[in-house]
């Protein structure tokens, strides 16, 4: 086992991979130890700051779907060691891939070693929660607040409707409830002297058009009193904020992505009907424009949300805490100039789609 792993995981080139796979394929008795080693590699990933969704996302991007099924099995097996899992882990485990993948012994051993080579090469990243097996404070209740249930239902309707005006009104109402929920949570925390503090979560930012998606997520995070830091190399953004606001960011970002892609599909169909062939440049320009315009709308909506005067210092202190936690997690960040917007029709259609998905607070502001 040690010889197979050493040659496959740490040597340059694929010669060691083939040799290691041959050794493992010839010894069926090694399967149990091979699985144990894989679960150990997964556990080391947790210690380096990774979470299940992060690992699965990277495996899906860099390897193949059968590797995703292999790593899902390892994650599920490793997680059975713990009586309690940190917040957000249960939802990530519930989304793991389906049945275990099997093939002939050599192909199976090769795929396992390819996966393990990726796992042992994972670097240390900023942790966004406790590692399984360490003490942590559980959320106050396992049940979703009623307000978040209403927000989720409104956004689901906005995604499902084929009428832009209806989607616009539903999304606006959802943002209104999010803003109210954030203020209410701050009031409760202040009144009960709760010792809550900003936390963080990761949200996938997948190719293609990941720059536009990251910009959209940043706009949603900022409007909901959070900060977002994009890691393009690993395909995610880390969002820092209070738990209730993080939930709002996840919900709204996902919904706006769905609405944006649906609007882009309709815009492309309209372009083709007019005899104009649109390509990747159209889609890139569309989504960049959509993200930019939604950001403008969200900023305006955030400024229009009124809070009781006695809560203004509380909200300000929470903003400072979020900024401080972000700086603590990411002391060195960089900015970059956005490029790739070259299609005027895509840009104009994207802004129009963002107007239809606007999220201003008052229904009276929704007319175009």
C-alpha positions as CSV (number, residue, x, y, z in Angstrom):
1,X,0.0,0.0,0.0
2,X,2.7,2.5,1.0
3,X,4.7,1.7,-2.2
4,X,1.6,2.1,-4.4
5,X,0.6,5.4,-2.8
6,X,4.1,6.9,-2.8
7,X,4.7,6.3,-6.5
8,X,1.2,7.4,-7.5
9,X,0.7,10.4,-5.3
10,X,4.0,12.1,-5.0
11,X,6.1,11.2,-8.0
12,X,6.0,13.3,-11.2
13,X,4.2,11.9,-14.3
14,X,1.8,9.0,-14.7
15,X,4.2,6.1,-14.6
16,X,3.9,5.9,-10.9
17,X,0.1,6.1,-11.2
18,X,0.1,3.1,-13.5
19,X,2.4,1.1,-11.3
20,X,0.4,1.9,-8.2
21,X,-2.8,0.9,-9.9
22,X,-1.3,-2.4,-11.0
23,X,-0.2,-3.2,-7.4
24,X,-3.6,-2.4,-6.0
25,X,-5.5,-4.2,-8.7
26,X,-3.5,-7.4,-8.0
27,X,-4.4,-7.4,-4.3
28,X,-8.2,-7.4,-3.6
29,X,-7.4,-7.6,0.1
30,X,-6.1,-4.0,-0.1
31,X,-9.5,-2.4,-0.7
32,X,-10.4,-1.8,2.9
33,X,-7.1,-0.2,3.7
34,X,-7.3,1.9,0.5
35,X,-10.7,3.3,1.6
36,X,-9.3,4.0,5.1
37,X,-6.4,5.9,3.6
38,X,-8.9,7.9,1.5
39,X,-11.0,8.9,4.5
40,X,-7.8,10.0,6.2
41,X,-7.0,12.3,3.2
42,X,-10.5,13.7,3.5
43,X,-10.1,14.4,7.2
44,X,-6.8,16.2,6.5
45,X,-8.7,18.4,4.0
46,X,-11.1,19.4,6.8
47,X,-8.1,20.3,8.9
48,X,-6.8,22.6,6.1
49,X,-10.1,24.5,6.0
50,X,-12.0,22.7,3.3
51,X,-15.6,21.6,3.6
52,X,-17.5,18.8,1.7
53,X,-19.1,21.1,-0.9
54,X,-15.7,22.7,-1.6
55,X,-14.0,19.4,-2.2
56,X,-16.8,18.0,-4.4
57,X,-16.8,21.2,-6.5
58,X,-13.0,21.0,-7.1
59,X,-13.2,17.3,-7.9
60,X,-16.0,17.9,-10.4
61,X,-14.1,20.7,-12.1
62,X,-10.7,19.0,-12.3
63,X,-11.6,15.3,-12.7
64,X,-14.6,13.3,-13.9
65,X,-18.0,12.4,-12.6
66,X,-17.0,9.0,-11.4
67,X,-14.3,10.7,-9.2
68,X,-17.2,12.8,-7.7
69,X,-19.0,9.6,-6.8
70,X,-15.8,8.2,-5.3
71,X,-15.1,11.2,-3.1
72,X,-18.7,11.5,-2.1
73,X,-18.5,7.9,-0.7
74,X,-15.3,8.8,1.2
75,X,-16.9,12.0,2.7
76,X,-20.0,10.1,3.7
77,X,-17.9,7.3,5.3
78,X,-15.7,9.8,7.2
79,X,-18.6,11.8,8.4
80,X,-20.1,8.8,10.2
81,X,-17.3,9.1,12.8
82,X,-19.0,12.1,14.4
83,X,-22.0,12.3,16.7
84,X,-22.5,16.0,15.8
85,X,-21.5,17.9,12.7
86,X,-20.8,21.7,12.4
87,X,-23.6,23.9,11.1
88,X,-24.1,23.8,7.3
89,X,-22.4,20.4,7.0
90,X,-25.6,18.4,7.0
91,X,-27.0,20.3,4.0
92,X,-23.7,19.7,2.1
93,X,-23.7,16.0,2.9
94,X,-27.3,15.7,1.7
95,X,-26.2,16.9,-1.8
96,X,-23.5,14.3,-2.2
97,X,-23.4,12.3,-5.5
98,X,-25.3,9.0,-5.9
99,X,-24.4,5.3,-5.9
100,X,-20.8,4.2,-5.5
101,X,-18.9,3.8,-8.8
102,X,-17.3,0.5,-9.7
103,X,-15.3,-0.7,-12.7
104,X,-12.6,-3.4,-13.5
105,X,-10.0,-3.5,-10.8
106,X,-7.3,-1.6,-12.7
107,X,-9.6,1.2,-13.8
108,X,-11.0,1.5,-10.3
109,X,-7.6,1.7,-8.7
110,X,-6.4,4.3,-11.3
111,X,-9.5,6.5,-10.6
112,X,-9.0,6.2,-6.8
113,X,-5.3,7.2,-7.1
114,X,-6.1,10.1,-9.3
115,X,-8.6,11.3,-6.7
116,X,-6.1,10.8,-3.9
117,X,-3.5,12.8,-5.7
118,X,-5.8,15.7,-5.9
119,X,-6.7,15.4,-2.2
120,X,-3.2,15.3,-0.9
121,X,-2.4,18.4,-3.0
122,X,-5.1,20.6,-1.4
123,X,-3.5,23.7,0.2
124,X,-4.6,25.3,3.4
125,X,-7.3,27.9,3.0
126,X,-9.2,30.2,5.3
127,X,-11.5,28.1,7.6
128,X,-15.2,29.2,7.7
129,X,-16.3,27.0,10.6
130,X,-15.1,24.4,13.1
131,X,-13.6,21.1,12.0
132,X,-15.7,18.0,12.7
133,X,-14.8,16.5,16.1
134,X,-14.0,19.9,17.7
135,X,-16.5,21.7,20.0
136,X,-18.9,24.2,18.5
137,X,-22.0,26.1,19.4
138,X,-25.1,24.8,17.6
139,X,-27.6,27.1,16.1
140,X,-30.5,28.1,18.5
141,X,-33.0,26.1,16.5
142,X,-33.0,23.4,13.8
143,X,-36.1,24.9,12.2
144,X,-35.9,27.6,9.5
145,X,-37.4,30.9,10.6
146,X,-40.8,31.6,9.1
147,X,-39.5,34.7,7.4
148,X,-36.9,32.7,5.5
149,X,-39.5,30.3,4.4
150,X,-41.6,33.1,3.0
151,X,-38.5,34.5,1.2
152,X,-37.7,31.1,-0.3
153,X,-41.2,30.7,-1.6
154,X,-41.3,34.1,-3.2
155,X,-38.0,33.5,-5.0
156,X,-39.2,30.1,-6.2
157,X,-42.2,31.7,-7.7
158,X,-40.0,34.4,-9.3
159,X,-37.9,31.7,-10.9
160,X,-40.8,29.7,-12.2
161,X,-43.0,32.5,-13.7
162,X,-42.8,33.3,-17.4
163,X,-43.9,36.9,-16.9
164,X,-41.0,39.4,-16.2
165,X,-43.2,41.9,-14.3
166,X,-44.4,39.2,-11.9
167,X,-40.8,37.9,-11.3
168,X,-39.8,41.6,-10.7
169,X,-42.5,42.1,-8.1
170,X,-41.8,38.8,-6.4
171,X,-38.1,39.4,-6.2
172,X,-38.6,42.9,-4.9
173,X,-40.9,41.6,-2.1
174,X,-38.3,39.0,-1.2
175,X,-35.6,41.7,-0.9
176,X,-37.9,43.8,1.3
177,X,-38.4,40.8,3.6
178,X,-34.7,40.1,3.7
179,X,-34.0,43.7,4.8
180,X,-36.7,43.6,7.4
181,X,-35.4,40.2,8.7
182,X,-31.9,41.6,9.0
183,X,-33.1,44.5,11.1
184,X,-35.3,42.3,13.2
185,X,-32.4,39.9,13.9
186,X,-30.2,42.8,14.9
187,X,-32.9,44.1,17.3
188,X,-33.3,40.7,18.9
189,X,-29.6,40.3,19.4
190,X,-29.3,43.8,20.9
191,X,-32.3,43.3,23.2
192,X,-31.1,39.9,24.5
193,X,-27.5,40.9,24.7
194,X,-26.6,37.9,22.5
195,X,-22.9,37.3,22.0
196,X,-23.2,36.5,18.3
197,X,-20.4,37.4,15.9
198,X,-19.9,37.4,12.2
199,X,-19.3,34.0,10.6
200,X,-18.6,32.9,7.0
201,X,-19.7,30.5,4.3
202,X,-18.5,29.6,0.9
203,X,-20.7,29.9,-2.3
204,X,-19.6,28.3,-5.5
205,X,-18.8,30.5,-8.4
206,X,-18.5,28.1,-11.3
207,X,-17.4,28.6,-14.9
208,X,-18.4,29.7,-17.4
209,X,-18.7,33.5,-16.9
210,X,-17.4,33.2,-13.4
211,X,-16.3,36.9,-13.2
212,X,-19.9,38.1,-13.8
213,X,-21.2,35.6,-11.3
214,X,-18.7,36.8,-8.7
215,X,-19.6,40.4,-9.3
216,X,-23.3,39.5,-8.9
217,X,-22.6,37.7,-5.6
218,X,-20.5,40.7,-4.3
219,X,-23.5,43.0,-5.0
220,X,-25.9,40.7,-3.2
221,X,-23.6,40.4,-0.3
222,X,-23.0,44.1,0.0
223,X,-26.7,44.9,-0.1
224,X,-27.3,42.4,2.7
225,X,-24.6,43.7,5.1
226,X,-22.0,41.1,4.2
227,X,-18.6,41.0,2.4
228,X,-17.6,38.6,-0.4
229,X,-14.1,37.6,-1.3
230,X,-13.7,35.7,-4.6
231,X,-11.1,32.9,-5.0
232,X,-11.0,32.3,-8.7
233,X,-8.5,29.5,-8.5
234,X,-10.8,27.3,-6.5
235,X,-14.1,28.4,-7.9
236,X,-15.8,29.9,-4.8
237,X,-16.4,33.2,-2.9
238,X,-16.2,33.4,0.8
239,X,-19.1,35.5,2.2
240,X,-18.6,37.0,5.7
241,X,-21.6,38.2,7.8
242,X,-24.1,37.3,10.4
243,X,-25.9,34.0,10.0
244,X,-29.3,35.4,9.1
245,X,-27.8,37.7,6.5
246,X,-25.7,34.8,5.0
247,X,-28.8,32.8,4.5
248,X,-30.4,35.8,2.6
249,X,-27.3,36.2,0.4
250,X,-27.4,32.5,-0.6
251,X,-31.1,32.6,-1.4
252,X,-31.1,35.8,-3.4
253,X,-27.8,35.1,-5.3
254,X,-29.1,31.7,-6.4
255,X,-32.4,33.1,-7.5
256,X,-30.9,36.0,-9.5
257,X,-28.6,33.5,-11.3
258,X,-31.6,31.4,-12.3
259,X,-33.5,34.5,-13.4
260,X,-30.5,35.9,-15.3
261,X,-29.8,32.7,-17.2
262,X,-33.5,32.4,-18.1
263,X,-33.5,36.0,-19.4
264,X,-30.3,35.4,-21.3
265,X,-31.8,32.4,-23.1
266,X,-34.8,34.5,-24.1
267,X,-32.6,37.3,-25.3
268,X,-30.5,34.9,-27.4
269,X,-33.7,33.4,-29.0
270,X,-34.8,36.9,-29.9
271,X,-31.4,37.7,-31.4
272,X,-31.5,34.5,-33.5
273,X,-35.1,35.3,-34.6
274,X,-33.8,38.6,-36.0
275,X,-31.1,36.8,-38.0
276,X,-28.2,37.7,-35.8
277,X,-26.0,34.9,-34.5
278,X,-24.8,35.4,-31.0
279,X,-21.9,33.6,-29.4
280,X,-19.9,33.5,-26.1
281,X,-19.2,37.2,-26.4
282,X,-23.0,38.0,-26.3
283,X,-23.5,35.8,-23.2
284,X,-20.4,37.3,-21.5
285,X,-21.5,40.8,-22.1
286,X,-25.1,40.0,-21.1
287,X,-24.2,38.6,-17.7
288,X,-21.6,41.3,-16.9
289,X,-24.2,43.9,-17.7
290,X,-26.9,42.0,-15.7
291,X,-24.5,41.8,-12.7
292,X,-23.6,45.5,-12.9
293,X,-27.2,46.7,-13.2
294,X,-28.5,44.4,-10.4
295,X,-25.7,45.8,-8.2
296,X,-26.9,49.3,-8.8
297,X,-30.5,48.3,-8.0
298,X,-29.5,46.4,-4.9
299,X,-27.4,49.4,-3.6
300,X,-30.4,51.7,-4.1
301,X,-32.7,49.3,-2.4
302,X,-30.3,48.9,0.6
303,X,-30.2,52.7,1.0
304,X,-34.0,52.9,1.0
305,X,-34.5,50.5,3.9
306,X,-35.4,52.4,7.0
307,X,-34.4,51.2,10.5
308,X,-35.5,52.6,13.9
309,X,-33.1,55.4,15.0
310,X,-32.2,53.5,18.2
311,X,-31.0,50.6,16.1
312,X,-28.7,52.6,13.9
313,X,-25.7,52.3,16.2
314,X,-26.3,48.6,16.5
315,X,-26.4,48.1,12.8
316,X,-23.3,50.3,12.4
317,X,-21.4,48.2,15.0
318,X,-22.4,45.0,13.1
319,X,-21.1,46.5,9.9
320,X,-17.8,47.2,11.6
321,X,-17.6,43.7,13.0
322,X,-18.2,42.2,9.6
323,X,-15.5,44.4,8.0
324,X,-13.1,43.5,10.8
325,X,-13.7,39.7,10.5
326,X,-13.2,40.0,6.7
327,X,-9.9,41.8,7.2
328,X,-8.8,39.1,9.8
329,X,-9.6,36.3,7.4
330,X,-8.2,38.0,4.3
331,X,-5.4,40.4,5.2
332,X,-4.2,40.4,1.6
333,X,-6.7,40.8,-1.2
334,X,-6.3,42.2,-4.7
335,X,-8.6,43.9,-7.1
336,X,-8.6,43.5,-10.9
337,X,-9.9,45.3,-13.9
338,X,-12.9,43.6,-15.5
339,X,-12.6,42.8,-19.2
340,X,-14.4,40.9,-21.9
341,X,-17.5,43.1,-22.5
342,X,-17.5,43.6,-26.3
343,X,-21.0,42.9,-27.4
344,X,-23.3,46.0,-27.3
345,X,-26.5,44.0,-27.8
346,X,-25.5,41.6,-25.0
347,X,-24.8,44.6,-22.7
348,X,-28.1,46.3,-23.5
349,X,-30.2,43.1,-23.1
350,X,-28.4,42.3,-19.8
351,X,-29.3,45.7,-18.4
352,X,-32.9,45.3,-19.5
353,X,-33.1,41.9,-17.9
354,X,-31.6,43.4,-14.6
355,X,-34.3,46.0,-14.6
356,X,-37.0,43.3,-14.8
357,X,-35.3,41.5,-11.9
358,X,-34.8,44.6,-9.8
359,X,-35.1,44.3,-6.1
360,X,-36.1,47.8,-4.8
361,X,-38.0,47.9,-1.7
362,X,-41.2,49.5,-2.8
363,X,-43.6,48.0,-5.3
364,X,-44.3,51.6,-6.6
365,X,-40.7,51.8,-7.8
366,X,-41.0,48.8,-10.0
367,X,-42.3,50.5,-13.2
368,X,-39.8,50.7,-16.0
